[in-house]
Amino acid sequence: IRNRVPLSIYFPETVDAELSRYPKIEDLIKIMHEDHFTQIDQEIVEEKSELVDIQIYRDKAFSALHNLSDEAFQQGIARLETDVQKGPIQRISRYILLWGRKDTKKPA
């Protein structure tokens, strides 16, 4: 969440709100253990692309943008517009995937 570009860079107010919205990875792993998942692994998936059109940000296509004040949203849009006019913005999305195995066999 802290490293999402352009969201965390151009709309820094989204970071704290998003961190409070989503469960911590440690808490998810604990819940998985409590529900008898084993062999829990984490995988970080990253997607990079070039942003040349910011319309999806103007349209608030990302839920994080809906929690911003109008002022913070407009300031972020203005920063994006200024920078995208200079050339493409490197977009980075990162996700953490949690994988676990659950034995569904019932003991004899």
C-alpha positions in Angstrom: 0.0 0.0 0.0 2.8 2.4 0.9 4.6 1.6 -2.4 1.7 1.8 -4.9 2.4 4.2 -7.7 0.8 6.5 -8.5 -1.8 6.2 -5.7 0.5 6.6 -2.7 2.7 9.2 -4.4 0.0 11.5 -5.9 -2.7 10.8 -3.3 -0.6 10.2 -0.1 -3.7 10.6 2.1 -4.8 7.2 0.8 -2.0 5.3 2.6 -3.2 5.5 6.2 -6.8 5.0 5.2 -5.9 1.9 3.2 -3.7 0.5 5.9 -6.5 0.7 8.4 -9.0 -0.8 5.9 -7.1 -4.0 5.2 -6.1 -6.7 7.7 -2.4 -7.1 8.5 -0.7 -10.1 6.9 0.3 -11.4 10.3 -3.3 -11.4 11.4 -4.4 -13.3 8.2 -1.7 -15.9 8.8 -2.8 -16.3 12.4 -6.4 -16.8 11.2 -5.3 -19.4 8.6 -3.4 -21.3 11.3 -6.4 -21.2 13.6 -8.5 -22.7 10.7 -5.9 -25.5 10.4 -4.1 -24.3 7.3 -0.5 -25.5 7.1 2.4 -24.8 4.8 1.5 -21.2 4.6 3.5 -19.3 2.1 3.6 -15.7 0.9 4.2 -14.6 -2.6 4.6 -11.0 -3.8 3.2 -10.3 -7.2 4.2 -7.0 -8.9 2.8 -5.5 -12.0 4.4 -2.6 -13.8 3.1 -0.5 -16.7 3.3 3.0 -18.0 0.5 5.4 -17.2 -0.2 7.8 -20.1 -3.9 8.5 -19.5 -5.2 9.4 -16.0 -8.9 9.2 -16.8 -9.4 6.2 -14.5 -8.1 8.3 -11.6 -10.5 11.2 -12.6 -13.3 8.6 -12.6 -12.2 7.3 -9.1 -11.9 3.8 -10.5 -10.0 2.8 -7.3 -11.9 2.6 -4.1 -9.1 4.3 -2.2 -9.9 7.5 -4.0 -13.5 7.6 -2.7 -12.3 8.2 0.9 -10.4 11.4 0.0 -11.6 14.9 0.7 -12.5 16.8 -2.5 -9.4 19.0 -1.9 -7.0 16.1 -1.5 -8.5 14.4 -4.6 -8.2 17.5 -6.7 -4.6 18.2 -5.6 -3.7 14.6 -6.5 -5.3 14.9 -9.9 -3.5 18.2 -10.5 -0.1 16.6 -9.7 -0.9 13.6 -11.9 -1.9 15.9 -14.8 1.3 17.9 -14.5 3.6 14.9 -14.5 1.8 12.8 -17.2 2.2 15.8 -19.5 6.0 15.4 -19.2 5.7 11.7 -20.2 4.5 8.4 -19.0 4.4 7.7 -15.3 5.7 4.3 -14.1 2.8 2.5 -12.5 3.5 -0.2 -9.9 1.0 -2.5 -8.3 2.1 -5.0 -5.7 0.0 -7.7 -4.1 0.7 -10.3 -1.4 -0.8 -13.7 -2.0 -1.1 -16.1 0.9 -1.1 -19.8 0.0 -1.9 -22.5 2.5 -2.9 -26.2 2.5 -5.8 -27.5 4.5 -6.2 -31.2 5.2 -9.9 -31.9 4.5 -9.6 -35.6 5.5 -11.4 -36.5 8.7 -9.5 -38.6 11.2 -10.5 -42.3 11.3 
